[in-house]
Amino acid sequence: MALAAVSAVVVLQTQTAAAEPYPYGFPDGTRTVAGASGPGGAPVLAAEATYRSKISPGQKLHYRVELDGTSGAYVSAVALPGLDDRVVYGDGLEVRLESADGGRCGFDTARFGSADYPRPLVASVERLVEQGSTRCQDAGTYTVVVERAEGGKAASRAPWDLELDFVAEPALKGAAPGATPPASVPGAGSLPEGTAKEQQGGTSFHDAAVIGPGVWRGRIEPGRTLFYKVPVDWGQQLAAGAELGGSGGNGAVPAALRLGLHNPARAEVTADQPALSGSSTRAVLDGVPTVAYENRHASAPKVKGMRFPGAYYLQVTLSPELAEKYGDGPLDVTLRVGVDGAAADGPAYAGDPGIFQVEGGTGQSGGTGQATSRNGGMQAVAAVGIGLGTALVLWMAVWAVVGRRRGEA
């Protein structure tokens, strides 16, 4: 009986630990949906909304999106293994976008590496409307297929949380620029020096901390991820590096620090994942291209991903193995961010660019834009506030004079 009780406690503790979800900040209003086993009965994902779902090993889930015949479309899936789940080489996600007749419009895969660990893993598919193309150009209902790829048998069998997002990119007002991407600027760009400013990152794409060029420092526990976002406009080049130092321990840790870059539509552009062999390590995003519309026609993900202005996300993750050799307390991570070049005029969108713009930027994005409406609203509020404040001051002055005269009388 005693042995059975102890075994039950051990099993319960193991289940509790394995069930702990990854600490990821879903936004308020996130809708929970269950993917269907086939196209029939698949739930519809609305644009500009966030959805939460679950996927088990080997499972293939179907969702639907309604696309028009003029806008680009991007659907991203973020896999969130449990904090204590074991992931092995080959585990990951495959995402496909299919037309009503079963034609493949887009495909992406994201998998864990050999020395990897649980972290937010992103796969993103697209549908572009291009002149002269006949594939997946019509308006109608399209199917998003999300499949959980399986690696070795040692991987955890627990279901993963999923975040699903669908955004549309408006068509251009005029003719699209040429199909040849501009020449990339070689090198890592310029990383700034100086004293770091404290800025704690967020837990997800939604609560990512906004930062600009400079040196920033946050604190992160082993096994956790921080999110930052950097506004980058047309004609600008992003450079970024992350440093882990002052850990106070010793021993080599493979893939100790991971720095990933994602574009506004969540697609991963590039990443660096160095090992830690001493007291510090540094990840650098090397040779990120300048933001240009023509980049979408490139084949290299690093070039293709830098295709529109907006918030680019830096995803910083520490290996949970650091806790064994360096302690499980939070460690300092320093981010060095550079944005080279002035914002340039880009092609104008025919509608509201939504996330594909830098608010307050000088680049041409077209449409009414969130920045314009928000700034206009703030100006109106400021004007009303100033008017009310002035009236209140005058009213108090009049009553002060009246009171003084009454006192004299």
Order of alpha helices (4+ residues) and beta strands (2+ residues): alpha-beta-beta-beta-beta-beta-beta-beta-beta-beta-beta-beta-beta-beta-beta-beta-beta-beta-alpha-beta-alpha-beta-alpha
